[in-house]
Amino acid sequence: MASHPPGQCCTVGVKHEGEAKGKIEKVGGISSYVVYPKDKQTANTILILTDVIGHEFINAQLIADQFAANGYFVVMPDLFEGDPIPLNRPADFDIMKWLQTSGPEGKGHGPGQVDPIVTAVLKDLRSTHGSKTIGSVGYCFGAKYVARFSAEGKGIDVGCMAHPSFVDADEVKKMRAPLSIAAAETDQIFPAEKRRETEDILKEHDIPYQLCLYSDVEHGFAVKADLSNKRQKFAKEAAFLQHVQWFDEYVKGKRDSAA
């Protein structure tokens, strides 16, 4: 694998303060947090695929608002069918059991459940919302689906990830979207050997890529960093700007060159 499965660190972090500007509505029949740019245009779209805390987590909604402020139509669907993991669960919480047997009908939250959700949202973005170029950023859990849906003909045009988990090497090999990864210095799920494996795959690939490593932070920093800690705050903000720059180049840039 290019990254290990999720662990306890995926559910731990700091809740941020702020008021969300978007709203919850259905996209492709899926409950989604939706926020528009100032000009209300939807051609340049960002699909946020969340960590296990889900689309109603204020930290994730504030990130969505920031992407919208940079000129993107942003959609962040519920990947867990109403069954996300609350922030800061007890240390003995079994995340693997949740992945395998939780949710509606006890079917868990694997590709069999998540792929149809992402497929439905992407289809609706293209057919109903007027999305022309779709970039997607995946945080932890969501990164796997950025990889899966960046394969040929799957619907994601440009990819970003932060501290990915559960990504298979074959999924990276099949990607056709430009890819930007923000990685944490301390990360048992995406450690140095998995970063190296990912780099080795990408350097033999024909897609543009970058991998930025941030010191003094752990897995989850791009969403759940302690903003009272200067180094964590800087890394979180820098990772966000890294992804904005990537989308500006490959989402807006693609649209500009096609115009």
Secondary structure, 3 states (H helix, E strand, C coil): CCCCCCCHHHHCCCCCCCCCCCEEEEECCEEEEEECCCCCCCCEEEEEECCCCCCCCHHHHHHHHHHHHCCCEEEEECCCCCCCCCCCCCCCCCHHHHHHHCCHHHCCCCHHHHHHHHHHHHHHHHHCCCCCEEEEEEEHHHHHHHHHCCECCCCCCEEEEECCCCCCHHHHHCECCCEEEEEEEECCCCCHHHHHHHHHHHHCCCCCEEEEEEEEEECCHHHHCCCCCHHHHHHHHHHHHHHHHHHHHHHHHHHHHHC
